[in-house]
């Protein structure tokens, strides 16, 4: 009798509960920051579960954790499935963990069915996706795909810990995992993740098939004026950078997103100096987060921001200085991988839709070296990076089922069941 690999929903939900207890917060969330004691405990639990099933465990010099279920052709590059285990300081229990544990459940489902594949399949838990303790985020996948990590040796964490020492300690805490070099050829990559937005839940759609990840640029705008007395400086004598900043923000908010549904513009931080209640500021500084899946549109949005800020500063006899602090190009996912995930959802009779990820994920970097794609599942009210983050059990199981189905489909010509 031939067994079809199937997700064990109760086992998956139990694992989610078990990992949520590692770094749990009183409000029901998770504090499991990268390379912390809690992060090491989660890695250990996953490794022990893997070794208990007879899988092989590896880690690399960035403490990326890999769990391999061997295929018949050991020379063929593996298919990677996974996500991350680290969290924000007041994070939720599903961000990252759902994708990693669903990938491990898919591996267990194949093992339960004694299915043999020509291609090896590896679950990966990427290091420091969140970037909350050590910036930048997505360190593990960036390193794996060839980023120059030499500058990271001097990074100090938000708690004063040196990154290099914490990575070394994290690797040493799991001696059972064989150490291998950073990076290797892979056949493809699939990542399951919560949407981190409200659309799937609002539209009662079970599965998001992610076609691309938006590019992101962070800019800092500093408008210099002239400090003055709030009561004695008349309008004709003012050089008020706050007036210029507010006018620029209003103009950009009224044009960028209303004219392009794929565009995102967010002012996240504003500071006025000297910051006195009864003084015109000398300088007003604010940050702008720009996002769009198409690089030419990001270029146009940045150009518009620079034009508007310069014009509004000039109108107040001020001067604007704009600097680019972060530039992460977006990525379009593999059409073949997208179609595979859509077909998997159709086979399981699950309502699905194509969508673009507004947040960046490890898959963004994997798409630069191999065919890649992502699966989204709904989260309640779109909340993420929040202790109230929640995924309905049925939605978590549906996402894992699509991941397993897509994994099997990608290996369809290479899949054998040995019973």
Buried (B, 14 or more C-beta within 10 A) or exposed (E): EEEEBEBBBEBBBEBBEEBBEBBBBEEEBBBBBBBBEBBBBBBBBBBEBBBEEEBBBBBBBBBBBBBBBBBEEEEBBBBBBBBBBBBBBBBBBBBBBBBBBBBBBBBBBBBBBEBBBBBBBBBBBBBBBBBBBBBEBBBBBBBBBEBEBEEBEEBEBEEEBBBEEBBBBBBEBBEEBEEEEBBBEBBBBBBBBBBBBBBBBEEEBBBBBBBBBBBBBBBBBBBBBBBBEEEEBEEEEBBBBBBBBBBBBEBBEEBBBEEBEBBBBEBEEBEBBEEEEEBBBBBBBBBBBBBBBBEEBBEBBBEBBBEBBBBBBEEBBBBBBBEEEEBBEBBBBBEEBBEBBBBBBEEBEBEBBEBBBBBBBBBBBBBEBBBBBBBBBBBBBBBBBBBBBBBBEEBBBBBBBBBBBBBBBBBEEBBEBEE
